């Protein structure tokens, strides 16, 4: 199974937060073929940190690529197909970061790891097990 981490899932996974389900952590570390992180997540984290809306992410801000590598994660650039789909797909969901993540999951046939049930409306396969 190939996974794509939503931004909040990435942050919680990297910081070892109890909000990130143990089953998801085990899946990423032991069973996933590859786990990807979108360039959109780097953009979102840096933007929210700059605006003072996201604290505790300094390691990601300082060395995003290095942190991904140390976490065994792979970067996923944003391509034309991703951007085109994100801009045209319904529903009327305003968050551009969510839209691009969902488009990437669909185009690249990835399972999106996210607690956000609203993303189901995009037709992605979303995985989150809080139990």
N, C-alpha and C positions, 0 to 999 in steps of 0.2 A: 504494500500500500504506500502510495506517495502522498505526503501531507503538505499543506500550506498553513502556516500559523497566522491567525489573526493577530493584530498588533498587541492587544491586551494579553493574548495567550503567550506571545513571545516574551513580553515583559515578565509575566508571572512565572513562566518556565525558567527564564534566565536568573531571576532572583530567588528561585526556590520557594515561591509563595505557596501557602496552604490553599490559596484560591485556585491553584492549578491542580486538577485531579490527578491523583497518584496513578490511576490507570492510563491516563494520557501520557504522563511522564514515562511510564514503562513502555508504552507503545512507541514513543519517539526514540527512546534509548535502545530498545531491543528488537522491535518488530518492523518498524517502518523501513521501507526500502530506501527512502530519502525523505527528509523534511526540509521544506523550503521556507524562506522568508522573503517577502516581497520588498523591492526597493521602495515601495509606497510606505512600508512600515518604518523604514529609516527616515523618510521624509516626515511622516506623521509624528514620530517620536521627537525628532529635532525641532519641529515646529511647535509642538505643545510644550516642550521644555523651554524653548526660547520665550514663549508667551507666559511662562510661569505656571502652567497648568499641569505639569508633570514633573514630579521630583523623584529622586532616587534612580535615575536612569543614566547617570554620568558615565558608567563604563561603556554603555552603548553609544553615547554621544562622542566619547573620546576615541573609541576604536571599534566601530560597528562591525567591520569585516573580521577583525581579530576575535571579537566576542562570538560571532557566529561560528567561526572555525573552531574555537575552543569548545563550543556547545555541540559540535558535530552537525551543524546546520548549513544549508546551501542557499546562496543568494539567488533570487529570481528577478532579473531585470524586467522592466516594463517595455513591452513591444507594441508595435502598431496595432496588431490584432487585439491585444488586451485593451488598449486605449479606445479603439473604435467600438468594441463591444460595450465597454463601460459607459461610454457616452450615449449609446442608443438603446440599451436594454431597459425595459420596465422593471420594476415599478418606479414610482416617483419617490425614490429614496435619495435624500439630499447629500449624504456624506460621500464625498468623492473617494475617500480612502476605502470605505466599504465597497463601493462600486468597482474599483479597480481590483481589489482582492477577489471579489466574486467573479469578475471577468477572467482573471488569471486562473482561478480554480476551474472554471468551465473550459477555457481554451486548452489548458495544459492537463486536463483530466486529473485534477488533484482533489483530495478530500480536505475541506476547510475545517481546521480545528478552531472552534469559536463557541463561546457561551451565548452569543447573540442570536436568538431565535428569529429575529427580524430578517436575517440574511437568507432564511429558507425561502422567502418570496422570490429570490433570484434563481431558484432552481438548482442551487449548489447542493452537493452532498456535504452535510455539516456533521461534525463529530464532536461531542462533548459529553463526558460522563462524570458527573459530580459525585457519584456514589462511591 
